[in-house]
Amino acid sequence: MATRSTPNLRIAVDIGGTFTDMAAFDEATGELLFGKALSTHGQLVNGIQATLDSADIDLRDGQLFLHGSTIAINTLLERNGARTALLITEGFRDIYEIGRVNRPDAYNLFFNKHQPLVKRSLRFEVAERLRADGSTHKPLDEAAVRELARELRGHDVEAVAVLLLHSYRNPAHEQRVKQILQEELPGAFVCASHELSQEYREFERVSTAVANAYVGPRVSAYLGELETHLAKKGFGGDFYVVQSTGGLFPSEHARRDCVRMLESGPAAGVIGAQAICAQLGMGDAIAFDMGGTTAKAGVISEGRPLTTGSALIGGYERALPIQIPMMDIHEVGTGGGSIARIETGNALRVGPQSAGSIPGPVAYGRGGTEPTVTDANLLLGRLDAEHFLGGELKLDLPACERQMRERVADALGLDPTEAADGILRIAVTQMSHAVKAVTTERGLDAGSFTMVVYGGAGPLHASAIAREIGVRKVLIPFAPGYFSAYGMLFSDLRYDYVRSVFRKLNDLSFEEIEAAYLAMEEEGRASLAQSGVKADGVVIERAADMRYVGQEHAVTVDLPMAFFAGRDRAAIKQQFDDLHKVRYGTSAPKEPADLVSLRVTVLGTMKKPPKHHVEAGSAQPEKASLRTVKPVYFRQGGWADTPVYTRDLLRAGNAIDGPALIEEHASTTVVQPGDALRVDELGNLQITIGSDRS
């Protein structure tokens, strides 16, 4: 452990719906430490401290504290954010509610549009107007804004979002409005759209600004509370939050741009999967995370995570768009705590409601009465009631069987085993949709990817999901139950910038392109310099949103620096054509292309944890690693005597044929009959699905 005088610990904590996970890396010794505790939703800081205590970590030994949390996205989805007002250019009061007039299900008579986070009575018009080029058409009426700010006091608003037309071109009016609001409403959280997005599309920009204001007071207060707790415990290092891109930014930035941490935990998991891919020389992988509440999937393609410039939060039909860079992650409401219940027509439904950590699954013995996916796994023999979480949490098997019979099995005319198997089959089908959303729906062949599976519940279902979508290779990485927290240790400082340009590729000179990119890059370098953390190096990545002339929507194309050094306009066009072909199955090489927006990512690279190696062994696992043999239920053949191995005692080169269970402190891997497992030199469990072991 590091000494008091030279703190060397990099501590990462990820809060999930059921568990809070911690991973720590001692930069002096290379030692890795892990901790896990049930999430304490009434007081999240208590759960964080519990994970630190479980690993005997003193915050005085920390030099860097990294954090990912679901608090922002949960506030948005649960609609329990701040009372928010919206100030918008006169004449545009209703664009937030009108939206894009999407109607995905044209024949659904019961279809409902998205519900704005700000009701109409709290949307106010501002007398001003900018032209599309940023020049002033109508000056800002500052006196009217000040009067409006005073009026807001009577509405008891906690947050205010500001969206003025074309502020991405010229933010002067928004800046002045924000200044007046802060003077008149000193206790309110104020957010201006240009601070988050400097792209066009007013609906997406207003939705982003409102979402940030809506979650702002709660997220800012929580981060402030955590900062206070860290200080009381003697932490004297730097506090960074994981963004939805998987990069890090200072906590003071996170308290202002809260919406940037919507997908912080899942994004960190993808960064961890990318690190595993780099260690193994593997270019393409599906990153799949299943925890206690949700399951998420992302993609690593050619060694890089796929990202997007915007996302729909809450599902396509009623979604609220968020226009910021983030990992291209799809999420479904299926996790270990997902509740199974009988609904109208005697239909069995699993999730999206979750038992969470309070009361938790029936098996936890904390007051839960509704069967969950975790309870189904226990009934089928896949979890050990005496050794769950290393024996720290004893599971109640009789209660699971009783509640499964009373609440699910009897209504369906099944025994508890059949009901539990049905629950898992439904859960697997639902989770496969997350994988298809980031592969098949993006024009990618899921079967050609290796699926990297993590999260406490992920390895239990990895093989079944792989079969469902045609994946042939599955990899269970080191410490899957702590993997999102572990992934944070591989994150870099990151700043993303974007500028809309709206120019034809053939008409725009390289001098103009280069000047725009360099301006954003200098801004990023300045932010890195102000961060207070000395990075090992600086990496610049360029991209552009492109489309064919006449198209409405664009795709984001990565642009290597070599294209600019060689002033290779044809290479840029070819890169776009190739990506369009992958995404949509067609391209038009002879058609001209537009440059819609230019994007820059500035990374301050950080020292990474060392590779996790395991000792080499023979193909046959050592006898000490075989803990027991017990009956486990498999759909392919019913109950089967199944060997149970202790993962920590397996060695590189060990090979195991299914059926088998591989147990570790925070997770259990199921090797189905017909599957084959091999332990690689880094300790990863590589599973070949079916009889094809090539």
N, C-alpha and C positions, 0 to 999 in steps of 0.2 A: 504494500500500500504506500502511496506517496506520503512524504513528510509534510508537516504543517507549513514549513518554510518554502516548500516548492510544490504547490498543488499541480498535479498532472492529470487528474481524472477528467475525462470528457463523459458527461452523464447525459443519457437520452431517456426521456419518459414519454410513453404514448398512452393516452387515455382512450379506452374503448367503451362500448356500451355495457359490457359485463366485467372485463378485467382491465386493470392498469398495469402496463408492462414497463420494465426498466432494463436498460443495458448500459454498462459503463466500460470505458476503455482507458487503461492507464498508459499514457503515451511514453512513460519512462521504462516500463517493464514489459508492455505488450499484453498485460493480463486483462481478461474479459470477465465481467461480473454481471449476473442477471438477478432480477427480482420480479415478483408478480403478486398482486393483491386484488381483491374484488374492488371495483370502482365504487367510490362513495359519492353518489350523485348530489346529495345535499351539501357536501363540502368536499369538492374534488381534491383540494390540497391534502386532505387526510389520506386519501388513497395513494397519492404520490409519495408522501412520507412513509407510508406502510411498505411500499416497494423498496425504498432506500433502506429501511430498517431490516427488511428480510434479507438483504445482501450485506448488511453491516457496513453501510457506506456513510461516511461523515461528510456533509456538504462542505466543510472547511477544506477538504482535499480536492474540491472541484475547481477546474479552471474554465470550464465551458459547460453550460447547461442547455440542452436542446430539448425542445418540447413540441409534441403534436397532440392535438385534441379534437374531439368531435363537437365541442361546445358551439362553434359557429354554425355548422350545418344543422345540428339538432335544433338550435334556436330558430333557424329558418324553416325547417320542416315541421316543427311542432307549433309554429306560429305563436311563440310566447316572447317575442322581442319587445323593443321599446315602442312607446307611442310616438309615431314618426310623422312629420310634416314634409311636404314636397314643395319647393319653389321652382317654377318652371317658366320659360318664356311665354308671354301672353299669346293666347290663341292656341296653345298646345297643352292645355290642362289635362286632356283625356288620352294622350298618346300612350300613357302607361297602362291604361285599362283597355284601349283598343288593340294594342299589340300588333301582331302580324296577321290576325284574322285566320289563324290556322284552324282547320277542322279535320283532324286526322281520320275520324270515323264519320263519314258523310251521312250514313243512314241511321245513326244513333240519335233517336229523338230525345234522349235524356242527357246528351252531351252538355257539359258545362265548361266555360272558359276558365282561364287562370283567375285566381282571386288576388288582386293587388294587395300589397302589404300596407298601403296607405289608402284609406277611404277617401272618397271624393271631397268631403267637407274639409279635409286637411291638405288639399292641394290648392296652391295659390299661384296666381300669375304675376310675373314680374315685367314691368314696362321696360323693354330693351329689345334690340334685335341686331344680330351680326349677319353679314352675308356669308356665303359658302366659302369665300376666300379668306374670311377672318376680318374683313374691314367692317367698320361700323355703319349700319343702316339707321339705327335709332339709338341714341345714347342711353345709358343706364340712368334711370330715375332713382338716385340714391335716397332722396327724402322719402319716396314711396316705399322703398325697401326697409328703411328704418322704421317707418310707421307699421309696416307689415310685421317686422320682428317684434315690435311691442305688442301687437295683436296676438302673436303666438303665445305670449306669456299666459293669456287667459285660456288657452287650450291645453295647458299642462303638458306640452310636448317635451319629450326627453331627447329627441334627436331630430335633425333637419337635413334633408338631402337637397342638393341644388343641381339642376340641369338646365343650362341655357344653350340654346341652339348654336351649333358650330363652335362650341368652346374648345373642341379638340384642335381647331385652327388658331384660336386666340383666346386664352383663358382669362383675359383681363377682367371682364365683367363678372365671371364666377369668383375670381379672387376677391374682388371688392365686395360682392354680396356676402361671401363667407366672413370677411373681416367685420362687416356691419353686424351680422348675426352673432358673432363671438362677442362683440361689444355689448349688444343688447340682451343676449341670452348666455351669460358666462357659464352656466351649469350644463348647457346642452351639448350634445355630440353633433358636430357639424361636418358634413361631407360634401365636397364638390366633385362633380363627375370627372373633370379633367385630371384629378389626382389619381384616379384609378384607370381610366381608359382614354387614350388619345387616338381613338379610331372613330370612324363614322358609324352610323346606325343609331339613331336617337332612342328608339325603344330599348335596345340592348343596353345603351349607356345609362338611361334613366333607371332601368331595372337593377343594374349593377350598383349605382349610387344609392338607391333606396335600400337595397339589401344590406349594404355596408352600414348605413345609418341605423337600420332596424336591429342589427346584431351588435352594433358598436358599443353601446353602454354596457351590455352584459359581458361581452368579451373583454373589453378594456378593464372593467372592474375585476374580472377574474384574473387577468394577467397581472394587474396591480397587486392583487391579493397574493398571488404566487411570488411576485418579486419581493414583497414584504416578508413572506415566510422564508424565502431563501436567505434574505439578509439577516433575519433573526437567528437562523441556523449557522451563520458565519460564512456563507458563500460569498466570496469576493471576486468571482470571475465574471464572465460575460454570459448573458441570457439571450439565446436565439430561439426563434420559432420556425418550424418547418412550413414552407409555403405549399400550395397545391401543385407546384412544379417539382417538389422534392428538394428545392434549394432552401437555404437558410436566410433569414433576415432578422435584424435586431428587434427585440421585444417592443421598443418604443415605436418602431414602424408598424409592427403587428397591431398595436393598440389603436393606430390610426387607420390602417388599411386592413381591417379585420377580415374582410371577405376573401383576402388572399390565402387564408388558412382553412378554407372550407374542406379541402380534401387532404389535410396535412398528414394524417396517419396513413391512409392508403398510399399516398404518393411516396412516403418514406419506404414502404414495403417494396414498391417498384424499384426504387433506387437500390435497395438491398439485393433484389433479384438481378438487377443489372450488374452489380458487383460480382455475384456468383457466376454470371455468364462470362464476365471478363476473366475471372480466375480459371475457368474451364475452356476458354477459347470458343465459346458458344455464341453465335450471333443472334439467333432468333428464339424467343421464349414467350410464353404466356405467364404472367405473374398473377397467381390466384390466391386470394386471402379470404379465409373464412374464420370469423371470430364468433363471439357470442350473440351478436345482434344482426350482422349483415355479412354478405359475401361480395367481394369486389374483384374485378379483373382488369388488367392492363396488359400492354404488349411491349416487348423489347424487339425491335427490328434492326438488323445489322448492327447490333451492339448498343443501340440508343433507344430510350423509351419514346413511345409515340405521345405527342402532346397535342393540345388543341388551343385555339385562341378564345374559345367560349364554350359554355356548357349549359345544359338545361337542367335545372335543379327541381326535382319533384316529378319527373316523368314527362314525356313529350306532350301529352294531351293537355295538361294543366300547368306546364312548367313555367318557371321564371328564369329567363336567360341571365347568365352572368358572363360578362365580356372581359375576362382576364386570362392570361396564359395559365394553363394547368395540365396535369397529366390527363391523357385520354383514358379515363377510368369509368367503367360501368358497374353499377351497384344494384343488388337486389336485397330485399328484406328477408333473407334467410340466413340464420346462424344457429349456433348450438342452443341458444335460448328461445328460438322461434317456437311459438305456441301452436299445437295441433288441436283443432276443434271441429266439431260436426256443425255444419251450417244447413241452410234450407235445402231440402231435397236429399237429406242424408249424405251430403257431399263432405268429404274430408278435405280440410284446408290447413295449410302449414304457413304460418306467418301472415303478414309482415309484423304482427304484434309480437313483442319479445318479452320474456320474463325478466330480462336484464340481470342485474346483480341483486336487486331487491324486488320481489322475493326470490327470484332465480328459479331454475328448474326444480321440479319436485324432488329430484335426487339430492339437492343441496341441503334439504331439511331446514330451510329458512322461511317456511310458510307458503311456498309455491304449491298450487293444487292442480294446475293445468299441465298435461304432458307436453314435453318439448322434444326437440331433436336430440338433445343430450340424454334425456330419459330413454328415448328409443334405442340409442346406442348402448346404454347400460343394460337394458333388457335383452339385447341381442348378444351380450357377452363381449362387446368391443371395448368397454371401459371396465376397469377394475375398481370395485367399490372400496377396497381397502388401500389402494395405492394411487388414487387420483391426486394429482399435484404432489406426488411423492409421499402420499399419506397425510398431507396437511389437511385435506378436506375429505371426510368419510362420506360416502354416498349411500343413500337409503334405497336399496333395491326393493324391499317389500312395499314401500310407499309408492314407488314407480309402477309396480305391477298392479297395485290396487287402483290407482288413479287412471292408468291406461285402460283397465278393464271397464271401470265405471263411466269414464268420460268419452271413450272412443270405441273400444272393441265391442262392447255389448250392443251399441247402436248400429254397428255395421255387421253384426253376426259373425265376428271373428274372435280368435283368441288373442291375448296380448302380444304374442310373438308376431302373428300375421299383421296386427295393427301397427306395431312398431316398424316392421319391414315396409308397410305401405307408407308410413310417414317419411322414411328415408328415401323411398323411390320418388315421392313427390318433391322432397327437398332437393334431391340430385337433379331432377328435371328443371326446377326453378333456377338452380345455380348454374346449370349449363347455359341458360339464357344470357347470363352475364358474360360468359366466355364468347358466345356467338356474337354478342353485340360489339365486341372489340376486335373480332377476327372476321367471321363470315360477312358481317354487315359492312366491313371496311374493305372487302375484296380480298381478304387473306384466307389461305387454306389452313384451318386450325390443325389438321392432321399432320402438317409439316413442321409444327412447332413442338418443342419440349415444354411441358407445363410445370412450372416451378410453383409448388404448393406450400403454403405456410399459414400461420394463424393457429390458435389452439385447436380448432375443430377441422382445419383443412385436411391434414393427413388422414383423418378418419374416412373421408369421402373422396380422396384424390382419384383412386382407381375407378370408382363408379362414375365419376364425372368424365374422366378420360374416355371410358367406354361409350358414354352417351354422345360425345361429340367427335369421336374418331381419333383422339390423340393416342399415339403409340408409346410415347416416352414421358415419364413423370419423374420429377426430381424433388425430394424432400430435403431442404437445406439444413445446415447447422442451426440449432436452436429455433425451430419453427414457431414455437409458442411465444417467442419474444421478438419475432423477426421484424416487425415494423419499427420497434425501438432500436433494434440492431441496425436496421437500414439507415437510421438517422446518422449513425456514426460514419457513414460513407457519403453523407451529403456535403455539398460545398456551399459557400456563400454565393448567392445568386441574385442578380438584378435583371429584370426583363423590361425592354422598351419597344414601343411600336409607334409608327407614324403612318397615317394614311397619305397616299400620294396621288392615286388615280391618274396614272399615265400609261400610255402604250409602251411596251417594252422597246419597240423599235424607235420610238421618238425620244426616249429619255437617255441623256448622255451619261457616260460612266462618271464624269466629274460630278454631276448632280447626285447620282446614286451614292458615290463615295462620300460626298460631303454630308449627306443625310445619315449614313451609317456612322461616320466618324463622330458626329455630334452626339449621337446616342451612346457610342462607346466611351467617349470622354465623360459623359454623365455617369456611366456605370463605374468607370475607374475612380471617379471622385467619391462615389458612394462607398466603394470598397475601402478607400483610404480613410473615410470617416468611421468605418465600422468598429475600429478598436481592436480587431483581431488580425494578426499578421498571417496572411495567406502564403502558402508555399509557392504559388504562381497565379497568373491571370490567363484565362482562356476566353477567347471571343468567338461566339457562334453567330452566324448571320442566316437569315431566312427571309422569305417574302411570301405574301399572300398573292396568288396569281389566278387568273381565269382567262378563258377565251373571250375575245371581244364579243359583247352581246350577252354574255352570261350574267346571272345575278350573283351567284355565290362563288367563293374562291376556295382554293386549297392552299395549305401552307407548305412551301417547298424549301428544304434545307439547301443552302448555297455555300459550297466550299470556298475558302479564301482564294484558291487557285483560279476560280472563275473571274475574280476581280483583278488579280495580278496579270492575267492574260487578256483582260477585257473581252472575255469570250461570251458574247451575247447569245450565240447559238447553243452553247453548253447550258446556259440558264434555261433557254426554251426547251431543250431536250430533257432537262431534269424535270421540268413541269409536265411535259408530254408523258414521260415515263410514269410519274406519280399518278397522273390523271387516268392512265391506262389501268394501273393497279386498283385505284379507288372505284372507278366506274365501269371498267371493262372496255373502254374505248378512249381514243385520243384523236386529235386532229393536228398533226404536225405542220400542215400547210396553212393553218389558220393563225392569224395574229393573236398575241396575248397581251393582257393588261397586267400591270403591276398595281395592285390595290393598296397594299400596306407593306412597309419594310419593318423587319423585326430584328432585334439584337438581344442576345443573352450574354451577359458578362459574368463569368464565374471566377471566384477566388478559391482556388483549390486548397483542400485541407489534407493533412496527414491522415492516411487510412489505417484501420486496424490490420494486423497481419493475417495471412491466410490461416485458417484453422486446419491443422493437419492431424491425422490419426495414425497410429502405428500400423505397419503392414502385418497381415496375418495370412493364413491359408484360406483356400476357398471354403472350407468347412468352418463354420463359426465355433469358437471355443466353447467348451461345456459350461463354463462359468456364465456365459451370456444368456443361456437358456434358463429362464426363471421358473417357468412352469408350462404345463400343457392343460388347456381347458376347452370346454365346448363353446364354439362361436357360431352364430347363425349367418349363413350366406345364401343369397337368393338362388345361386346356381345349384346348390345341393343340400340345403337345409343345415342342420346342426352338424358340425365337424370338429373333431379333436384338433385343436390349433396350438402350435408352439408359441410361446410368448418370450420374446427376447428383450434384454436390457440394452438400449442403444449405446450407452456409454461404454459398454464392454465389447461392442463389435469392433472389428479391425478392418482396415483397408484390404479389399480383395475378398472379404467374406461374401458368399453367395447363398441366398435363401429362396427356396421355391414356396409359392403360396399353397395353402393358406398359412398366414402367419400374422402375428401382431408384434410391432416394435414399439416398446414403451420407453418414454423418457419423462422428465419431470413435468413438463407442461403440455404434452401432446402424445398421441398414440397414432402410429401409422398402420393402416390395414393393408395387408398384401392379400389380394383375393386369389381364390383357386385359379390356377392357370397363369398367374403372373409370376415374374421372376425379379428378385431384388439383388442388387450388387452394391456394396459399399465402396465408394471411390476414395482416392488418396486424401481428399479434403474432408472426408467424413459425411459427404452427402449420400443419401439413399437414392439410388437410381433404379427405377422400376420400369420394366418392360411389360407392356400390357399384352396379355394373350401369349400365344406360343411363339410369336416372331421375336427373337432375341437379337436381331441384327443391329 
